[in-house]
Each structure stands twice: as C-alpha cells, then as structure tokens.
Amino acid sequence: MTPGHGSTVDGVLRRSARRTPARVALEYGDRSWTYEELDAAVSRAASVLRGAGLAAGDRVGAYGHNSDAYLIAFLACARAGLVHVPVNQNLTGDDLAYLVRQSGSALVLADPDLAGRLPEAVPALPLRDAAGSLLSRLDAAPAYDGPEPAAEDLVQLLYTSGTTALPKGAMMTHRALVHEYLSAITALDLSAGDRPVHALPLYHSAQMHVFLLPYLAVGATNTVLDAPDGDRLLDLIETGRVDSLFAPPTVWIGLAGRPDFATRDLGGLRKAYYGASVMPVRVLQRLREHLPRLALYNCFGQSEIGPLATVLGPDEHEGRMDSCGRTVLFVDARVVDEDGKDVPDGAPGEIVYRSPQLCEGYWDKPEETAEAFRGGWFHSGDLAVRDGDGYFTIVDRVKDVIDSGGVLVASRQVEDALYTHDAVAEAAVIGLPHERWIEAVTAVVVPREEVTEEELIAHARERLPAFKAPKQVLFVAELPRNASGKILKRELRNRLGDGGAG
C-alpha cells in the first residue's frame, strides 16, 4: 500500500492544526488548547503509550469521565497505531470485567476514582489528576516519531449498547470513521464558526464521532463538559459561549420543561441536535415556539455504522416529525423482508446498510459477524418504513415488536399515542408474558402529573385499534437508559416480567 494518504483519525486533527494552529480547539474547565497545542499533546501522548511497551494493534481500554485528557488519549491511540476501547464509566463488576477481558486490553487508561473497580491484574495508567498520569507526563515526553497507521487498520472497538444481548465490539477502522466524519459534517451543517458544547459521555460514539471529531475536522472551538447539567448549559448559551448542542430527548425534555426556559435569553442557540429515542412532538413544538430560529436535526444510526446513518434536517421536519430522515453521504440503505428482498415503499421491514462507514465485524465473534452481514448487507435489527421520497421512519427494534395474540404490535406506535397525553413525561412499551395473549402490550410510564392507569388506557384506545392499546400501565420514577439515551427495554422486560399482566 502506498503510504502518505493520511486517511486516519489523528490526521483529522493534524490537518486542522496546520490550517489554523492558533485557533482554540478545546476548552475544558480552566484549561484551553489551541489546535497546535492539542496536536502536540496528542503526539507526546502517543509517545508515552508506545513507551509503556504497547505495540501496534494492542487494545487500550479507556475508563474515564469527560475531559481533555480523554480526548487526547483517544487521538494518541489513533496516532500510535493502537486500538482504543471506550468503556462506559458506569460499568462495574462482571460487566466491566467482560469488556476489558473480551477486548483483550493490554492496558486501561482510567481516572483515579474509577481505577479501583478494574479487575485484578489488569495494568492501568491514570488518565489525569494523579501523579504519573498520562496528562502529567506530556511535558517530558518527546514527539511521536513511530510508523503511521494505515487507513485500513483498526482504531477502535466500539461496543454496542447491549440493549438486547451482551455488548459486541464493532471493529472500526480509521477509514470507516473518517468517512463517517465527512457524512456528519455535510448532513449536520457543521462549520468552523459554530461553537458546540459536548456534554454527553465521550465514551459513546454519538458525542465523540458525530460531533466532537467532525467539529475538530472543520476547525471549530469545542467546549467539553463533565455532564449535561441544565444550569451550566443554559448559562453557556445565554452568555454566547456556545450555540450548538447535541442531546438525547431526555435532556431536551428536561431543558424545555424548566421554569426558566421561557424567560432566559436563549436566542443564541442556533443548532439543536437530537437522537437515540423518540422526541415527543410537544417538546419539539415548545422548542420552536420559544426559539423560532432554532435549526433542529434528528440524528439516527447505531454503533456499527460509526454511528450516523440518517438525518432529518431543519427544513424537513414539517409533516415528518416521526421520521429519522434520509441517508447521509456515505450510507446506502434498503428495507427488506425476512428473505432479504426489498419491500414496497410504505411497508415495514428491516433496514439494512452498505457503507464504507461500517465496522469490519465484531471482535472475536465470527458467527455474530456472519449473521449480521448475511447477504452482503449489514442487518441493523431496526424495523423501518421508507416512503417514496427516501425518508425513513423507524417503527421499532425487530426484537421489540410485541406478539399479542398472534398479531404483531409495534411499540413505537403505542408510545406515540401515549405521548399525546399531557400527563406522560416518558413512556416505553414492552411485551410481557401473558397466558392468553402470548405477550401483553404493557406501557411503562413516567408521569408528569397525577394520572390513572384507566385514563391512559382509554386515551390510547381513542387513538389506536383495541388490540394495540396497552393491557396495563405501570408507573415508574425513571426509565433505564444507556449512555446515548436509548431506553433499555430488555432491562424493563427482565425487571417486570415476573409481575406482568395475568
């Protein structure tokens, strides 16, 4: 292979550093990095990692909170030819041990407050805030002068969210992620003049690969927060420090429902990105009502495709509030039946993909890889409908469709009906075992105000055929979610299965 093509993840930063060296690339807490400084830090960090005895292709776990150190470590792994393994900072015990051991991580970069959770005998290096941490070693380290990785080399094992089974490590190459960055830049109108804030976990693909890295590619100034704190976010918007925000519907619901949302000067927010789960129409309407110039983007995809697959742009929402949009630049998609044949527009089927953004398969799982890529297309597990204009609407996860008395019910349709009731803050619809119905359509609701089970069932029956309406409604304080905001329906079914409708 001819060297020097530079189609690598760390090359994204290198090019921006040469183009705009003095521009501020990253702000975190009281630290600020220009593009030139950030690129130099990545080079020195790559030297530290290779100096620790790691060889090209070794896996390096990353178990830390949002920080500048976390970003530098990822880019350093990329530059040094190592394979970065982001680990959910909330994982403990067997779940944490599974990811570290299944990935074969030779070293784990861990924040000091998390390191004690790691399995015994796993080598660890502090990311920050400790003597000998990666960040503290940068001043004494030389610039990395080792071999550059190739575009086809693995750069990350991006573990799936595990909503239906144990997480699988999607093998992402440099080339796949660079293609995904360009798709994100074009579909989401990212530009150097934007002032984005990154508040969702950086170990998750959406915040890192749909927003932070693409924004570094175009040369924007990025603010990284520890978490999506409502007060902090509104302060940053009101003072003009940020004008672009990505968040799952749960965060937007919280922001739009704040008493001060309508009274604070938030007109400087120009771009609002959402995804991962259903955004209630009333929340979109509230955002539009108070911020009429706000550009709204619905982002959809999954880990295995980098993760952005489709986008519904700001000029496409009218009449399509439930759509996830059309495919991005480097993604081709079809809707197929169980035999892999195209279904007519308007009919539901599984959405399948071909794309240079796709993973190479699942780490050390050849059978699962073969199953996912059968027929030469990646099978997403999402049940979708495509219209004649190329817009996709996700109906459900294939495994979340409910078999009620032999009739299939899409949980998304029932959730949409429930969201039209003012008392419903959040809803998830699942099937629970039932002697007569096989599975009973069950709504799990986080109430906004006092409401009864009978009221919600009657409300749903007014909008749905009787067989689709919930047989029961269970009230909870919150719904279990993963880092990207996706509701963990598998966890709900496991938790509530024994107490389902009888």
ZAMARGU-4260 file (C-alpha; in steps of 0.2 Angstrom, whole numbers, plus 5000, padded with zeros to 4 digits):
<rodrens>
0) 5000/5000/5000 | 5006/5017/4996 | 5010/5027/5012 | 5005/5045/5015 | 4987/5046/5011
5) 4983/5052/5029 | 4965/5045/5029 | 4967/5042/5048 | 4958/5048/5063 | 4973/5058/5071
10) 4976/5065/5053 | 4959/5075/5055 | 4967/5084/5070 | 4984/5086/5061 | 4977/5095/5046
15) 4967/5107/5057 | 4982/5111/5067 | 4992/5115/5051 | 4977/5125/5044 | 4973/5135/5060
20) 4987/5132/5073 | 4982/5147/5084 | 4963/5144/5085 | 4957/5137/5101 | 4952/5119/5098
25) 4946/5114/5115 | 4941/5121/5132 | 4938/5110/5147 | 4937/5118/5164 | 4950/5131/5166
30) 4961/5123/5153 | 4962/5128/5135 | 4971/5121/5120 | 4974/5128/5103 | 4974/5117/5088
35) 4993/5117/5088 | 4995/5113/5106 | 4982/5099/5105 | 4991/5091/5091 | 5007/5092/5100
40) 4999/5085/5116 | 4992/5070/5106 | 5010/5067/5098 | 5018/5067/5115 | 5004/5056/5122
45) 5007/5043/5108 | 5025/5043/5113 | 5020/5039/5131 | 5009/5025/5126 | 5021/5016/5115
50) 5035/5019/5128 | 5024/5009/5140 | 5028/4994/5130 | 5012/4994/5119 | 5014/4988/5101
55) 5004/4992/5086 | 4987/4984/5086 | 4986/4982/5105 | 4970/4986/5113 | 4969/5000/5126
60) 4954/5002/5137 | 4948/5020/5141 | 4938/5021/5158 | 4936/5039/5162 | 4925/5054/5163
65) 4923/5068/5150 | 4939/5078/5150 | 4953/5085/5138 | 4964/5070/5144 | 4951/5058/5137
70) 4951/5066/5120 | 4970/5067/5120 | 4971/5048/5124 | 4959/5043/5110 | 4969/5053/5097
75) 4985/5047/5104 | 4980/5029/5102 | 4975/5033/5084 | 4992/5041/5081 | 5002/5027/5089
80) 4993/5013/5079 | 4984/5006/5095 | 4965/5001/5096 | 4955/5012/5108 | 4942/5003/5118
85) 4930/5015/5126 | 4922/5009/5142 | 4906/5015/5150 | 4911/5024/5166 | 4896/5017/5175
90) 4901/4999/5172 | 4907/4989/5187 | 4909/4971/5192 | 4906/4957/5179 | 4900/4970/5166
95) 4916/4979/5167 | 4927/4964/5168 | 4918/4957/5152 | 4923/4972/5141 | 4941/4973/5147
100) 4944/4954/5145 | 4934/4951/5129 | 4943/4965/5121 | 4960/4959/5127 | 4965/4976/5133
105) 4984/4976/5137 | 4982/4992/5147 | 4967/5003/5154 | 4968/5021/5155 | 4957/5025/5170
110) 4953/5040/5180 | 4959/5038/5198 | 4941/5037/5205 | 4937/5023/5194 | 4953/5013/5194
115) 4948/5003/5209 | 4934/4995/5200 | 4945/4987/5187 | 4948/4968/5188 | 4964/4962/5197
120) 4980/4960/5187 | 4974/4972/5173 | 4988/4985/5170 | 4981/5003/5172 | 4988/5021/5169
125) 4979/5036/5177 | 4972/5047/5163 | 4973/5063/5174 | 4973/5071/5191 | 4986/5059/5198
130) 5005/5058/5199 | 5012/5049/5184 | 4995/5051/5174 | 4995/5052/5155 | 4992/5071/5156
135) 5006/5074/5168 | 5019/5065/5158 | 5016/5076/5142 | 5029/5089/5146 | 5043/5077/5147
140) 5038/5066/5133 | 5046/5068/5115 | 5035/5069/5100 | 5030/5053/5092 | 5040/5048/5078
145) 5035/5030/5075 | 5026/5022/5060 | 5009/5029/5055 | 4994/5018/5055 | 4986/5013/5039
150) 4968/5018/5034 | 4963/5000/5035 | 4970/4997/5052 | 4958/4996/5067 | 4957/5011/5078
155) 4943/5007/5090 | 4932/4993/5096 | 4916/5002/5098 | 4905/4991/5109 | 4886/4990/5106
160) 4875/4997/5119 | 4869/4979/5123 | 4850/4983/5123 | 4846/4965/5118 | 4862/4955/5122
165) 4879/4956/5129 | 4889/4970/5120 | 4899/4966/5105 | 4914/4975/5100 | 4912/4983/5082
170) 4929/4984/5074 | 4930/5002/5067 | 4944/5006/5055 | 4952/5023/5053 | 4944/5024/5035
175) 4927/5020/5042 | 4927/5034/5055 | 4934/5047/5043 | 4920/5043/5031 | 4908/5045/5045
180) 4915/5062/5050 | 4913/5068/5032 | 4895/5062/5032 | 4892/5071/5049 | 4899/5087/5043
185) 4889/5088/5027 | 4872/5081/5034 | 4873/5092/5050 | 4880/5108/5043 | 4895/5108/5054
190) 4906/5123/5052 | 4922/5131/5059 | 4911/5146/5065 | 4900/5135/5076 | 4903/5135/5095
195) 4897/5117/5100 | 4896/5111/5118 | 4899/5092/5121 | 4890/5087/5137 | 4886/5068/5133
200) 4899/5055/5138 | 4914/5054/5126 | 4915/5035/5128 | 4899/5035/5117 | 4900/5035/5099
205) 4887/5049/5096 | 4896/5063/5105 | 4913/5058/5100 | 4911/5053/5082 | 4896/5063/5076
210) 4901/5079/5084 | 4917/5081/5093 | 4929/5074/5080 | 4919/5081/5065 | 4920/5098/5073
215) 4939/5096/5076 | 4940/5092/5057 | 4932/5108/5052 | 4942/5119/5065 | 4928/5124/5077
220) 4931/5129/5095 | 4924/5115/5106 | 4918/5116/5125 | 4918/5099/5134 | 4908/5097/5150
225) 4908/5084/5163 | 4889/5080/5161 | 4873/5088/5153 | 4870/5100/5168 | 4855/5111/5164
230) 4861/5126/5173 | 4878/5125/5165 | 4871/5123/5148 | 4859/5137/5149 | 4872/5149/5156
235) 4884/5144/5142 | 4870/5148/5129 | 4864/5164/5137 | 4882/5171/5138 | 4885/5167/5120
240) 4899/5154/5123 | 4890/5140/5114 | 4877/5140/5100 | 4876/5121/5096 | 4870/5107/5107
245) 4868/5088/5104 | 4857/5079/5117 | 4845/5064/5118 | 4827/5068/5120 | 4828/5066/5139
250) 4839/5081/5141 | 4829/5091/5129 | 4813/5086/5139 | 4822/5092/5155 | 4828/5109/5147
255) 4811/5113/5139 | 4802/5109/5155 | 4812/5120/5166 | 4803/5135/5174 | 4816/5147/5167
260) 4816/5140/5149 | 4804/5153/5143 | 4812/5168/5152 | 4830/5166/5149 | 4838/5174/5133
265) 4842/5158/5124 | 4841/5165/5106 | 4859/5162/5103 | 4856/5144/5102 | 4857/5141/5083
270) 4858/5122/5081 | 4849/5108/5091 | 4853/5090/5088 | 4844/5075/5095 | 4843/5057/5093
275) 4843/5040/5101 | 4825/5039/5106 | 4808/5046/5102 | 4807/5065/5104 | 4789/5070/5110
280) 4781/5081/5097 | 4776/5093/5111 | 4794/5096/5116 | 4799/5100/5098 | 4784/5112/5097
285) 4790/5120/5113 | 4807/5122/5107 | 4801/5130/5091 | 4789/5141/5100 | 4802/5149/5111
290) 4817/5148/5099 | 4809/5151/5081 | 4826/5152/5073 | 4832/5136/5080 | 4838/5123/5067
295) 4833/5106/5073 | 4841/5090/5067 | 4836/5072/5071 | 4851/5060/5070 | 4849/5041/5069
300) 4861/5027/5067 | 4870/5014/5078 | 4887/5009/5084 | 4891/4998/5069 | 4890/5012/5056
305) 4900/5024/5066 | 4886/5029/5071 | 4877/5041/5060 | 4866/5033/5046 | 4851/5046/5043
310) 4847/5064/5047 | 4831/5074/5046 | 4836/5092/5043 | 4828/5108/5049 | 4819/5111/5033
315) 4812/5093/5033 | 4803/5092/5050 | 4786/5099/5044 | 4774/5084/5041 | 4788/5072/5046
320) 4790/5074/5064 | 4791/5055/5067 | 4804/5052/5053 | 4823/5050/5055 | 4826/5057/5038
325) 4836/5051/5023 | 4853/5043/5022 | 4869/5053/5025 | 4883/5055/5011 | 4891/5038/5013
330) 4877/5027/5018 | 4866/5016/5007 | 4850/5008/5014 | 4836/4996/5010 | 4821/4990/5019
335) 4819/4971/5017 | 4809/4956/5022 | 4815/4940/5031 | 4822/4934/5014 | 4832/4949/5011
340) 4820/4955/4997 | 4815/4974/4996 | 4798/4978/5002 | 4787/4991/4994 | 4788/5009/5000
345) 4776/5011/5015 | 4778/4993/5020 | 4788/4989/5036 | 4804/4978/5035 | 4821/4978/5042
350) 4833/4992/5037 | 4850/4985/5030 | 4865/4995/5026 | 4880/4996/5014 | 4893/5009/5018
355) 4912/5012/5020 | 4907/5018/5037 | 4903/5001/5043 | 4913/4991/5055 | 4923/4976/5049
360) 4913/4964/5060 | 4913/4960/5079 | 4929/4957/5089 | 4931/4938/5091 | 4913/4934/5086
365) 4914/4926/5069 | 4896/4919/5070 | 4888/4935/5075 | 4898/4944/5061 | 4892/4932/5048
370) 4874/4933/5054 | 4874/4952/5054 | 4882/4954/5037 | 4872/4940/5028 | 4868/4943/5010
375) 4882/4956/5009 | 4872/4969/5019 | 4873/4974/5037 | 4857/4969/5046 | 4853/4983/5058
380) 4839/4975/5068 | 4828/4990/5066 | 4811/4989/5059 | 4808/5003/5047 | 4797/5010/5033
385) 4803/5020/5018 | 4792/5032/5009 | 4794/5037/4990 | 4805/5052/4994 | 4818/5042/5003
390) 4813/5046/5021 | 4814/5033/5034 | 4803/5030/5049 | 4809/5018/5062 | 4794/5008/5068
395) 4803/4998/5081 | 4818/4986/5085 | 4814/4970/5077 | 4816/4961/5094 | 4805/4974/5102
400) 4789/4970/5092 | 4776/4963/5103 | 4767/4947/5098 | 4749/4950/5105 | 4738/4935/5102
405) 4747/4932/5086 | 4746/4950/5079 | 4762/4960/5079 | 4761/4977/5088 | 4775/4990/5085
410) 4779/4998/5102 | 4784/5014/5094 | 4766/5017/5088 | 4759/5014/5105 | 4772/5026/5113
415) 4767/5040/5101 | 4749/5038/5106 | 4753/5039/5125 | 4765/5054/5122 | 4749/5064/5116
420) 4743/5064/5134 | 4749/5079/5144 | 4752/5068/5160 | 4765/5057/5151 | 4783/5063/5153
425) 4791/5047/5146 | 4784/5031/5140 | 4791/5014/5135 | 4780/5000/5128 | 4785/4982/5130
430) 4778/4965/5129 | 4776/4955/5145 | 4772/4936/5146 | 4753/4933/5146 | 4744/4916/5146
435) 4731/4921/5134 | 4739/4935/5123 | 4757/4927/5122 | 4763/4945/5126 | 4753/4958/5134
440) 4755/4976/5127 | 4762/4985/5143 | 4766/5003/5145 | 4779/5009/5157 | 4776/5027/5161
445) 4785/5041/5170 | 4770/5053/5174 | 4772/5071/5174 | 4757/5074/5185 | 4744/5063/5193
450) 4735/5051/5181 | 4727/5034/5182 | 4730/5018/5173 | 4712/5018/5167 | 4714/5036/5160
455) 4729/5031/5149 | 4722/5015/5143 | 4706/5025/5137 | 4717/5038/5130 | 4726/5025/5119
460) 4711/5016/5114 | 4704/5033/5107 | 4719/5033/5095 | 4723/5015/5092 | 4714/4999/5087
465) 4709/4990/5103 | 4722/4976/5101 | 4736/4989/5101 | 4731/4998/5116 | 4740/4994/5132
470) 4733/4980/5143 | 4741/4988/5158 | 4751/5003/5163 | 4765/5003/5176 | 4771/5019/5183
475) 4790/5021/5187 | 4800/5036/5193 | 4813/5034/5178 | 4816/5023/5164 | 4833/5013/5162
480) 4844/5020/5149 | 4861/5018/5141 | 4874/5032/5139 | 4866/5038/5122 | 4848/5039/5130
485) 4841/5024/5122 | 4829/5015/5134 | 4834/4998/5139 | 4819/4988/5136 | 4827/4972/5139
490) 4831/4978/5157 | 4812/4983/5158 | 4807/4966/5152 | 4818/4957/5164 | 4813/4968/5179
495) 4795/4967/5176 | 4792/4950/5168 | 4788/4941/5183 | 4775/4954/5188 | 4767/4956/5171
500) 4749/4955/5166 | 4740/4939/5171
</rodrens>
